[in-house]
Amino acid sequence: MPDKSAVLAVEFGQVVGEEHVTRQEEALACYRVAGRRPSLIVTPGSPEEIVQVISLARQADMVIVPW
């Protein structure tokens, strides 16, 4: 079974485009907060995409940290 962030990365990629979702360790390290790094980074490009990303994250009980 794939990990949760891998599945969500695919779902987020369908909303914002695969090029706007990353799970690369070196990129994730740049977004470390209080010693914790995100499992993925999503960069929506429109208000509509933001709404869809938030909706997917909420359905997955995922914490969102705006940057």
C-alpha positions as CSV (number, residue, x, y, z in Angstrom):
1,M,0.0,0.0,0.0
2,P,1.5,3.4,-1.0
3,D,2.0,6.0,1.7
4,K,-0.6,8.7,2.3
5,S,1.5,11.5,0.9
6,A,2.2,9.6,-2.3
7,V,-1.5,9.1,-2.9
8,L,-2.2,12.7,-2.1
9,A,0.6,14.0,-4.3
10,V,-1.2,12.3,-7.3
11,E,-4.5,13.9,-6.2
12,F,-3.0,17.3,-5.7
13,G,-1.2,17.0,-9.1
14,Q,-4.5,16.4,-10.8
15,V,-5.7,19.8,-9.4
16,V,-2.6,22.0,-9.7
17,G,-0.5,20.0,-12.3
18,E,2.2,17.6,-11.4
19,E,5.0,20.2,-11.8
20,H,3.4,22.1,-8.8
21,V,3.7,19.2,-6.3
22,T,7.0,18.0,-4.9
23,R,8.1,15.3,-2.5
24,Q,11.8,15.9,-3.1
25,E,13.7,15.7,0.2
26,E,15.9,18.7,-0.5
27,A,12.9,20.9,-1.3
28,L,11.0,19.7,1.7
29,A,13.9,20.5,4.0
30,C,13.6,24.2,3.0
31,Y,10.1,24.3,4.4
32,R,11.0,22.8,7.8
33,V,9.0,24.4,10.7
34,A,9.8,23.8,14.4
35,G,12.0,20.8,13.4
36,R,9.3,19.2,11.3
37,R,9.4,18.9,7.5
38,P,6.3,18.7,5.3
39,S,5.5,15.4,3.5
40,L,4.9,17.3,0.3
41,I,4.7,20.8,-1.1
42,V,1.8,22.0,-3.2
43,T,1.8,25.4,-5.0
44,P,-1.6,26.2,-6.4
45,G,-1.8,28.9,-9.0
46,S,-5.4,30.3,-8.6
47,P,-8.0,30.8,-5.9
48,E,-10.0,27.9,-7.4
49,E,-7.0,25.6,-7.0
50,I,-6.5,26.8,-3.4
51,V,-10.1,25.8,-2.6
52,Q,-9.6,22.4,-4.1
53,V,-6.3,21.8,-2.4
54,I,-7.7,22.8,1.0
55,S,-10.7,20.5,0.4
56,L,-8.5,17.5,-0.4
57,A,-6.3,18.2,2.6
58,R,-9.2,18.4,4.9
59,Q,-10.7,15.1,3.6
60,A,-7.3,13.5,4.3
61,D,-7.0,15.1,7.8
62,M,-3.8,16.8,6.6
63,V,-2.4,19.9,8.2
64,I,-1.8,22.9,5.9
65,V,0.9,25.3,6.6
66,P,0.7,28.4,4.3
67,W,4.1,29.7,3.1
